[in-house]
């Protein structure tokens, strides 16, 4: 083979590799949006009720709680951690809020107290992880059970219901036909996007997830910021508990079960890497909407609930596999 042919072959292979790299980057960045649009298109053909205004609002309302929890999960996973206790924190915060409202202390006392409880639960996770130097998976697996026990003990395993709906309308009502929980979730997501992209906390979250030792050698107080990150996750869970309690006008100690799976799925599908160092709130928004559309579509098609769990689990595995392939 002549030198000219060898050079031509090298150029061809390089061009092909460059093209594949560009395609991979495009799929990594916009693949979730494409998947979301395709899913919506398919469901619009399969069910005449999918694109109705009422159903779209219902999807947004159902996705709002998952989005709030997923925002906190995005910070945690981007930092290289994981939080399996989010559902239990939602339950504890909801029980506290319902109890305060039932005691007639007022919604303006109940909401801050529930948010504080959620934040303290997240702080507890972060403190255990950093002080005891334990894996986040083990710590949050343990606190998932501990906090669920707290929620059950709080009212002897019984739900708190019969709350004054008029007072809760401040959170569960609507503005211009748009549910307030949807507005809250969108506002939280936009604020989180700003924090992630334009503040020190966001910068350090990505740095810690990328390489914790390098971040430490660069002068970042890794322990302190890990506690802050898990506290943010706890705060988001507290807010989700507030929204859920207001919507139901009640609180159950078993509320939030399996929320961790939905939050992880939405976060990873949105482009946040499970290995840390890479996260996007915009992707998490689309991921949460995709999860909401998927569940709604399965309900519209009368797919039984236990098949839904199979689908959600498969989606998580697929999202992680795609993340690994994209990185390669």
NORNOR-V970586 format. One record per residue. N is the residue number from 1. SS is DSSP state (@ for helix, = for strand, . for the rest). PSI is psi in radians with two decimals (NA if undefined). BURIAL is I if it has 24 or more other ideal C-beta (glycine too) atoms within 12 Angstrom, else O. Layout:
# NORNOR-V970586
N_SS_PSI_BURIAL + N_SS_PSI_BURIAL
This chain:
# NORNOR-V970586
1_._2.30_O + 2_._2.87_O + 3_@_-0.65_O + 4_@_-0.70_O + 5_@_-0.68_O + 6_@_-0.78_O + 7_@_-0.68_O + 8_@_-0.71_O + 9_@_-0.75_O + 10_@_-0.74_O + 11_@_-0.70_O + 12_@_-0.81_O + 13_@_-0.68_O + 14_@_-0.70_O + 15_@_-0.70_O + 16_@_-0.75_O + 17_@_-0.69_O + 18_@_-0.72_O + 19_@_-0.80_O + 20_@_-0.65_O + 21_@_-0.74_O + 22_@_-0.71_O + 23_@_-0.75_O + 24_@_-0.75_O + 25_@_-0.71_O + 26_@_-0.75_O + 27_@_-0.69_O + 28_@_-0.62_I + 29_@_-0.70_O + 30_@_0.04_O + 31_@_-0.68_I + 32_@_-0.64_I + 33_@_-0.75_I + 34_@_-0.77_O + 35_@_-0.70_I + 36_@_-0.80_I + 37_@_-0.71_O + 38_@_-0.75_O + 39_@_-0.76_I + 40_@_-0.73_I + 41_@_-0.80_O + 42_@_-0.80_O + 43_@_-0.54_I + 44_@_-0.50_O + 45_@_-0.60_O + 46_@_-0.49_O + 47_._2.20_O + 48_._-0.21_O + 49_._-0.19_O + 50_._-0.79_I + 51_._0.23_O + 52_._2.65_O + 53_@_-0.76_O + 54_@_-0.71_O + 55_@_-0.67_I + 56_@_-0.76_I + 57_@_-0.63_I + 58_@_-0.71_I + 59_@_-0.80_I + 60_@_-0.69_I + 61_@_-0.75_I + 62_@_-0.62_I + 63_@_-0.32_I + 64_@_-0.75_I + 65_@_-0.78_I + 66_@_-0.65_I + 67_@_-0.77_I + 68_@_-0.81_I + 69_@_-0.70_I + 70_@_-0.52_I + 71_@_-0.84_I + 72_@_-0.68_I + 73_@_-0.56_I + 74_@_-0.76_I + 75_@_-0.77_I + 76_@_-0.86_I + 77_@_-0.64_I + 78_@_-0.57_I + 79_._0.01_I + 80_._0.20_I + 81_._-2.93_I + 82_._2.61_I + 83_._1.81_I + 84_._-0.03_I + 85_._0.10_I + 86_@_-0.71_I + 87_@_-0.68_I + 88_@_-0.64_I + 89_@_-0.69_I + 90_@_-0.75_I + 91_@_-0.79_I + 92_@_-0.81_I + 93_@_-0.70_I + 94_@_-0.70_I + 95_@_-0.71_I + 96_@_-0.79_I + 97_@_-0.82_I + 98_@_-0.68_I + 99_@_-0.76_I + 100_@_-0.73_I + 101_@_-0.73_I + 102_@_-0.52_I + 103_._0.04_O + 104_._0.51_O + 105_._-0.20_O + 106_._2.61_O + 107_@_-0.53_I + 108_@_-0.19_O + 109_@_-0.68_O + 110_@_-0.78_I + 111_@_-0.92_I + 112_@_-0.62_O + 113_@_-0.72_I + 114_@_-0.71_I + 115_@_-0.69_I + 116_@_-0.75_I + 117_@_-0.77_I + 118_@_-0.75_I + 119_@_-0.72_I + 120_@_-0.63_I + 121_@_-0.74_I + 122_@_-0.71_I + 123_@_-0.70_I + 124_@_-0.77_I + 125_@_-0.87_I + 126_@_-0.68_I + 127_@_-0.75_I + 128_@_-0.73_I + 129_@_-0.77_I + 130_@_-0.69_I + 131_@_-0.69_O + 132_._-0.14_O + 133_._0.85_O + 134_._2.67_O + 135_._2.38_O + 136_@_-0.60_I + 137_@_-0.81_O + 138_@_-0.79_O + 139_@_-0.88_I + 140_@_-0.42_I + 141_@_-0.71_I + 142_@_-0.80_O + 143_@_-0.41_I + 144_@_-0.77_I + 145_@_-0.72_O + 146_@_-0.86_I + 147_@_-0.55_I + 148_@_-0.68_I + 149_@_-0.70_O + 150_@_-0.77_I + 151_@_-0.65_I + 152_@_-0.69_I + 153_@_-0.54_O + 154_@_-0.75_I + 155_._0.68_I + 156_._0.63_O + 157_._0.07_O + 158_._2.58_O + 159_._2.76_I + 160_=_2.04_I + 161_=_-3.12_O + 162_._0.48_O + 163_._2.66_I + 164_._1.94_O + 165_@_-0.55_O + 166_@_-0.73_O + 167_@_-0.60_I + 168_@_-0.18_I + 169_@_-0.40_O + 170_@_-0.50_I + 171_@_-0.66_I + 172_@_-0.07_I + 173_._-2.70_O + 174_=_2.77_O + 175_=_2.07_O + 176_._0.75_O + 177_._0.04_O + 178_=_2.16_O + 179_=_2.36_I + 180_@_-0.68_I + 181_@_-0.61_I + 182_@_-0.73_I + 183_@_-0.76_I + 184_@_-0.82_I + 185_@_-0.74_I + 186_@_-0.73_I + 187_@_-0.74_O + 188_@_-0.75_I + 189_@_-0.73_I + 190_@_-0.72_O + 191_@_-0.74_I + 192_@_-0.65_I + 193_@_-0.74_I + 194_@_-0.76_O + 195_@_-0.75_I + 196_@_-0.63_I + 197_@_-0.44_O + 198_@_0.23_O + 199_._2.89_O + 200_@_-0.67_O + 201_@_-0.81_I + 202_@_-0.75_I + 203_@_-0.77_O + 204_@_-0.57_I + 205_@_-0.82_I + 206_@_-0.70_I + 207_@_-0.74_I + 208_@_-0.71_I + 209_@_-0.56_I + 210_@_-0.84_I + 211_._1.79_O + 212_@_-0.71_I + 213_@_-0.73_O + 214_@_-0.72_O + 215_@_-0.72_I + 216_@_-0.76_O + 217_@_-0.37_O + 218_._-0.05_O + 219_._0.09_O + 220_._2.30_I + 221_._1.51_O + 222_@_-0.75_I + 223_@_-0.84_I + 224_@_-0.80_O + 225_@_-0.51_I + 226_@_-0.73_I + 227_@_-0.73_I + 228_@_-0.75_I + 229_@_-0.80_I + 230_@_-0.51_I + 231_@_-0.66_I + 232_@_-0.76_I + 233_@_-0.75_I + 234_@_-0.70_I + 235_@_-0.77_I + 236_@_-0.66_I + 237_@_-0.68_I + 238_@_-0.76_I + 239_@_-0.71_I + 240_@_-0.68_I + 241_@_-0.67_I + 242_@_-0.84_I + 243_@_-0.79_I + 244_@_-0.76_I + 245_@_-0.72_I + 246_@_-0.67_I + 247_@_-0.72_I + 248_@_-0.22_I + 249_._0.56_I + 250_=_2.89_I + 251_=_2.35_I + 252_._2.45_I + 253_._-0.30_I + 254_._0.13_I + 255_._2.65_I + 256_._0.08_I + 257_._2.29_O + 258_._0.14_I + 259_@_-0.53_I + 260_@_-0.62_I + 261_@_-0.79_I + 262_@_-0.72_I + 263_@_-0.75_I + 264_@_-0.74_I + 265_@_-0.84_I + 266_@_-0.71_I + 267_@_-0.83_I + 268_@_-0.71_I + 269_@_-0.54_I + 270_._-0.08_I + 271_._0.00_I + 272_._2.24_I + 273_._2.31_I + 274_._-0.35_I + 275_._-0.03_O + 276_._2.95_I + 277_._-0.03_I + 278_._2.12_I + 279_._2.61_I + 280_._2.21_I + 281_@_-0.64_I + 282_@_-0.76_I + 283_@_-0.65_I + 284_@_-0.65_I + 285_@_-0.86_I + 286_@_-0.70_I + 287_@_-0.75_I + 288_@_-0.70_I + 289_@_-0.71_I + 290_@_-0.73_I + 291_@_-0.72_I + 292_@_-0.76_I + 293_@_-0.71_I + 294_@_-0.84_I + 295_@_-0.74_I + 296_@_-0.75_I + 297_@_-0.71_I + 298_@_-0.65_I + 299_@_-0.74_I + 300_@_-0.57_I + 301_._0.12_O + 302_._0.66_O + 303_._2.24_O + 304_._2.69_O + 305_@_-0.64_O + 306_@_-0.44_O + 307_@_-0.54_O + 308_@_-0.70_I + 309_@_-0.66_O + 310_@_-0.76_O + 311_@_-0.79_I + 312_@_-0.76_I + 313_@_-0.71_O + 314_@_-0.65_O + 315_@_-0.72_I + 316_@_-0.82_I + 317_@_-0.75_O + 318_@_-0.73_O + 319_@_-0.73_I + 320_@_-0.70_I + 321_@_-0.75_O + 322_@_-0.70_I + 323_@_-0.75_I + 324_@_-0.76_O + 325_@_-0.68_O + 326_@_-0.68_I + 327_@_-0.62_O + 328_._NA_O
